Amino acid sequence: MSHPPGKPAMDLFVPRLAAFYVAHFIVAGIQMPFFPVWLDAHGLDARAIGVVLAAPMVVRIFAVPAATRLADRFGVLRGALITAAAAATAGYALVGMASGFVPILVAVTLASVAYGPIFPLTDTYALRGLAERRRAYGPVRLWGSAAFMAANISAGLVLGIIAPVNLIWLIVAALGFTMVAATGLAATSEHAPQTDAPAPHAPLWRMPVFVAALAAVSLIQASHALFYGFATLDWTARDLDGPTIGVLWALAVVAEIVLFAFSGRLPRWIGPVELMALGACGAVIRWTAMAFEPPLAALPFLQCLHALSFGATHLGALQFIVRVAPARMAATAQGDLSAAQSVVMFGVMSLSGVLYAAYGGHAYAVMAAVAAAGGLIVFGLLWQERHT
């Protein structure tokens, strides 16, 4: 149906992108807290569950850069998203039919090959399309954070109704929703496929500022490892009840949403590097305070620092990559960022278990040091930016 003469057609890019973020983060909101419950219901012990949960992090190191490079080389960003969402849906359906440690591990590994690239591909697609429309990223991305929180709560309620062995089908259904949302994504400009012979990754990794930014962001985000893995256990050991712990987790997401909502109105002097610097400072303050096992009254304020430690770091990293990476390598740069974060997170997460077993909540001091190391790199970038 054509629109009336002289009246522009409605641009559905933003609402369709928001719908895709909602669908994709519903998957994450169910998977992160409840996939281990499904694994436990299938009889896997703690060691086996740890191996299965680590597999996607290892797979992302290799699968994400390969997928994003292919998307850049052939100029098929939207098509890559549709393909990845469809393959991930099929992959997790295969996981649902698997039984036993080895079959489940193989199925999860195969599913992760498709699922892992969706995050960087989505952000690349979003940043490109939103830039064309002069729209800010944060106010659209916040719908994903809101969906993540809603999925946490909803899946927890459903868990009281269905058997844990059926939880995997919630993930499969959410992935099916993601696949449908992907097919509805509006078109955006696609650069011409690459025909030049040189490897597309070479220019990026020869840029010191790019390498420094990836190292800094990876360290700051990896400083969350102890929190992600052991905060609930730590708070439970300190006699906090379930509803209180749930509210504390929700506060972090709400703070993140607020930052995303207002990110388009930040002062002009707060650029990508400044955002990363704020993220590093927020992380150092947050984890230093957590190392002293603060009272319950202080925890809501520390949880709100998630807006900086995660949110500001994430926004700054995306904006920095848009600034330094050539447009024809936008997905490649996002994929490399994702892979770098997976490598560092895997290392720090593995260390976190040892640290928590030895020092309990005091181990957050090491996380503060990890964030500080990332912060030093960021302030080096900031100094360079101000003096060149």
C-alpha positions, 0 to 999 in steps of 0.5 A: 500500500502506498502512502499519500503523495507528499507524506513520508512513509513511516520509518519502522526501523526503531520500533522493529529494532526495539522489538528485536532487542526485547525478544533477544533479551527475553532469551538471555533473561531466561537462560542466564539464571535458569539454564543451570537449573535445567542442567541440574534437573538432567542430572549433571553435577556441579563440575559438569554444569561448570563445563557446559556453562563455560563452553559458550564462552570458549566458542564465542572466542572463535565463532563471533569474529568469524561470523562478523567478518563474513557479515562485513565481507559480504555486506549481509548484516541483516541477513546474518542476524536472521540466519543466526537467530534461526540457527540458534533456535534449531540449536537449542531445540537440539539441546532440549532433545539431548540427554547426558553430559556429552550429548548436552555439551556437544549440543550447547557448543553447536547452538553457541556457534549461532547464538554467540554472534547475535549480540555484536551483529545486533549492536552493529546493525543498531548503531548503523541504522540509528546513526542514519536516522540521527537517533541515540542508541541508549533509548532503544537498547534500554528495551532489552534491559527492561525485557531481561528483568521482566524475563527474570521475574516471569521465568521465576514464576513459571518455574513454580508451575512447570517441571525444571526439565521443561525450562529449555522449551521456554528458551527455545520459544523465546528464540523463536520469537527472536527469529520472527523479530529478526525477519521483521527488522527494517532495512538499513544501508549495507556497504558493498561486499569486500573484494580486496585481497588483504585480510580484513582484520589487519588494519584494526589490530595495527591500531594501538588505540583499538587494541588499548580500548579492547583491553580496557573494556574487557578488564572493566567488564570482567571485573563483574565476574565475581559479582555475576557468579557469587553475589547471590551465594554471598548475600545468602550466606549473610542471611539476606532472603530471596526477595531482598536479593531479587530486588538488589539484582533488579536495582542494577538493571533499573539503574542501567535502564535510566542511564540508557534512557538519558544517554542521548542527552548527555553533555557533549564533553562526555564522549566515548573515552569519558564514558569508559573512564566513568565506568572504570571509576564506578567499578573501582568504587563499587568493588572496593566497597563490596570487599568490606562486606557493607551493610544491607543499607549500602547495597542499593546504592552500590547496585546503582553503580551498575549504571556506570560499571557496566552501562557507561563502559558498554556505551563508551566502548560502542561509541569508541568503536564507531569512531575508530573502526572503518564503516566496512569493518564495523561488525568485525570490530564489534566481533573482536570486542565481544571475543576479547571480552569473552577471553578476559571474562573466562579467565577472571571468572575461573579465578573468581571461584578460587578467590571466593572459596579462599576469601569470601566477599573480600575477594571483591578487592581483586575485582577492584584491582582488575577494574583499576587496571582497565581504568589506567588504560582508559586514562591513558587514552584520555590523556592521548586524546586531550594532548593530540 
